[in-house]
């Protein structure tokens, strides 16, 4: 008897109607949206914004110099290189291709895409290089021409396997000079610039 009552209860619950429930929006849910319609909606929703346009000063061909910075701000150990930066994918990302001429011979290269993710309200920088098998994604906020964009990247220490956090700041100094600064903590516990890469327009 109890079993019959349970079955009746389940059946009656399944048959309950909800006349006051609003109809789903967007037309018949059984008719799929075409791929063309999906693409059009997505394109409209992700048009480049003012945050993208703020990156325009980074576009160009650059001569680079990566230098170590001591506690007094003095630069040493320069490593030369080149970088090419241009817009890709209809202005949604900057593509960056760069190399470093390592002292003693050899050239190391890296590439990346820098853009602004409107959904998370942050800049994102994807990087790959010939010195890594992983893809790094740095996330940051700020204005490149006003104080710089401060990026944070979670990395694995190759010596210990432990996770650590790398911080860098990308800033436009002049129309022909950009700097990417690696921030760290020195032995005294002071946070400062440990290494700086200058991007200068060819003369």
N, C-alpha and C positions, 0 to 999 in steps of 0.2 A: 504494500500500500504506500509506504513511504517512497519507494522507488518510482511508482506511478505518479505521485504528487510532484516529485522532483522533475520528471520529464515534462509534465504539463506546465510546471513553472518556467522551465527553460524555454519551452515552445512559445508560451504566452509572452515572455520577455522579448524573444526574438521578433515577435510580430507587432510589437508596439510601434506606432507611428509618431513622428514628431512634426506636426503641421506648422509649428512656429519656427522651426529651424530654417535660417536663410539659405537660399540656393547658392551653390558654389559659384564664385565669380570666374570670368574668363571664358564663358561659353560652355559648350558640352565637354565635360572632362574626358569623354571617350574619344574625342577627336584630337589627335596629337598635334602639337605645334610643329610646323615644318622647321627644318634645319636653317633655312633662309631667315625665317622669322626669329628664331633663337639668336642667330648671329647678329641680326639687325638690332635686337633689343640689347644684347651684350655690348655691341659696339657703341650704342648711344649711352649706355650706363657707365662706360669706361673711357669716355673721351678724355684726352690729356687735360690736366688742370693747371692752375697757376703754379702749383708746386713743381710740375714738370717743366714749365717754361722758366722757372727760376734756375734750372740747371743749364740753360743755354750758354753761360760763360765757360763751361767746361768743354764745349765742342771745339775741336781743332787738332792740329798736329803739334806735339810737344816734344821738347828735349828735356829729359829728366835727369835728376841727380839725387840719389839716395844717400843721406849722410847720417852719421851718428851724432847725437847731441849730448854734451856733458852737463853736469849740474849747474855750470855757469852759463849755459846757453851756447857754448862754443861748438861749432860744427867740424867734423873730421871724417876721414875714411870715405870719401865720395865714391859712389858707384854710378857710372853713367848709364843712360838708356834712352829709350824713345817710347812714345805713346801716341796712339791715334784714337780719338773719341768722336763719335758721331751718333745721330739719332737713328733708331731702328724701330720697326713695327709701328709705323705711322705715328711716331713721336711719343710712344709709350715708354720706351727704354733708351738709355744711352748704351751703346756698345763700346767697350773699352778693350783695346788690344795693346799690350805693352811688353817690353823686354828690358832685361838688365844685363850689362856686359860685366860678367864677374871677373875680378882681378885674377890674373894667372891663366886666363883663357876660358872660353865657354860663354854661352849666352842662355839665360833662363827667360822663359816667356810666361805670361799669364793673360787671361781674358776674363771679361766679366760683363754683366748687365746691371745697370743702375736705374732704378725707377722709383715712383711713388705709388704705394698701394693705398687707394682711397678707402677701402673697406677697413683697414687697420690704422689709417691716418699716420703712416710712417714711411720713411724711405727704406728701400731694401736693395741690397747689393749682393748679387751672386758672383762668386769668384771661383775660377779653376786655374790650376797652374801645372807646369811640368815638374813641380816639386811636391805634389800631393796627389792622392788617389780619391780624395773626398771633395765635395762641393761645399764651399763655405757660404753661408748667407748671413750677412751683417744687417742689423736693423738700427735705424737711427732717426733722430728728430733734430730740427733746427733749420737755419737758413744759411745756405752755402755762402752768400755774400754778406751775411751779418752774423759774425761770430762762428759760423761754420756748422756743419752737420756732425753730430757726435754719434758714431757708430759703435755698436757692441756686437762681438762675434764670439760664440762659444767654440772653443777648440780643444783638441786632445794634446796634452803634453807628450811628445814622442819619447821622452826619457822615462816617464813614470806611468803613462797611460791614463793619468788623472785629467779630469776636465778642468779647464781654466777659461778665463774670460779675457779677450783682447779688446782693447778700446782704441779707437782712432778718431781723428777729427779732420774733415775735409773742408777746406775754406778757400775762397777766392780772395787773393790779396790785391791784385790789380787786373786789368784787362789782359795782361800778358804774363801773369804769374799766379799759379795755384800751388797750394801746399797740402800734402796729406801727412798728418802727424800721428805717429804711434805713441800712445800714452801708456805709461807704466808707473810702477812704484819703485823708487830707488832703495838702496840698503838702509837709508835713514827713515823710510816710511813715507817719504814725500812723493806725491803724485806729480809727474812732470813729463815733458816730451823726451822720449828716449831715442827716437829716430824720426827723421823728416825727409820726405821726398818732394823735391821742388819740380814743378812743371812749368817750363818757360817756353814762350813762343819763339821760334827761330828768328834770328836777327834779320 
